[in-house]
């Protein structure tokens, strides 16, 4: 009978938490919107992820939630400036 390697997958995934997943999704979504060539789309994406980083409970962000909170604050401050300066 064929068995699945669940203990190996579990050992790999147990080192990560929702903060890492959100950061990876943010980087992936920014890389996905760059070919569109619109700074407004990138800035709206950044605003939404900044709010998501701020509203995620601290207990879900791992042992250092302040890192992800500061990232959220930075995105919420910088992204509207990027939106206003966009030409399209």
C-alpha positions in Angstrom: 0.0 0.0 0.0 1.3 3.5 -0.9 1.7 5.8 2.1 1.9 9.6 2.0 4.9 11.4 3.5 2.7 13.4 6.0 5.3 13.5 8.8 7.9 15.1 6.5 5.4 17.7 5.3 4.3 18.4 8.9 7.9 18.9 10.1 8.4 21.4 7.2 5.2 23.4 7.7 5.3 23.5 11.5 8.1 26.1 11.4 5.9 28.7 9.7 2.9 30.7 10.7 0.3 33.0 9.2 2.7 36.0 9.1 5.1 34.1 6.8 2.2 33.0 4.6 0.8 36.6 4.3 4.3 37.9 3.4 4.7 35.2 0.8 1.3 36.0 -0.7 2.1 39.7 -0.7 5.3 39.2 -2.6 3.6 36.9 -5.0 0.7 39.3 -5.6 3.1 42.2 -6.2 5.1 40.1 -8.7 1.8 39.1 -10.4 0.7 42.7 -10.8 4.0 44.1 -12.0 3.5 43.0 -15.6 0.3 45.0 -15.7 2.4 48.2 -15.5 0.0 50.0 -13.3 1.3 51.6 -10.1 -2.3 52.1 -8.9 -3.0 48.4 -8.9 0.2 47.7 -7.0 -0.6 50.5 -4.5 -4.2 49.2 -3.9 -2.7 45.7 -3.4 -0.2 47.1 -0.9 -2.9 49.0 1.0 -5.0 45.9 1.3 -2.1 43.8 2.5 -1.1 46.5 4.9 -4.5 46.5 6.4 -4.5 42.7 6.5 -1.1 42.7 8.4 -2.6 45.2 10.9 -5.9 43.4 11.5 -4.4 39.9 11.9 -4.4 38.9 15.5 -1.0 39.0 17.1 -1.2 35.4 18.4 -1.4 34.2 14.8 1.7 36.1 13.7 4.1 34.0 15.7 6.7 35.0 18.3 7.5 38.4 16.8 4.2 40.0 15.7 5.7 43.5 15.8 7.7 42.8 12.7 4.6 42.2 10.7 2.7 45.0 12.4 5.4 47.5 11.4 5.3 46.1 7.8 1.6 46.7 7.8 2.0 50.3 9.1 4.7 51.0 6.5 2.5 49.7 3.7 -0.5 51.7 4.8 1.6 54.9 4.9 3.6 54.4 1.7 1.0 52.8 -0.6 -1.4 55.9 -0.7 1.5 58.1 -1.6 2.3 55.7 -4.5 -1.4 55.7 -5.5 -1.6 59.6 -5.6 1.6 59.9 -7.6 0.6 57.3 -10.2 -0.3 58.8 -13.6 -2.8 56.2 -14.9 
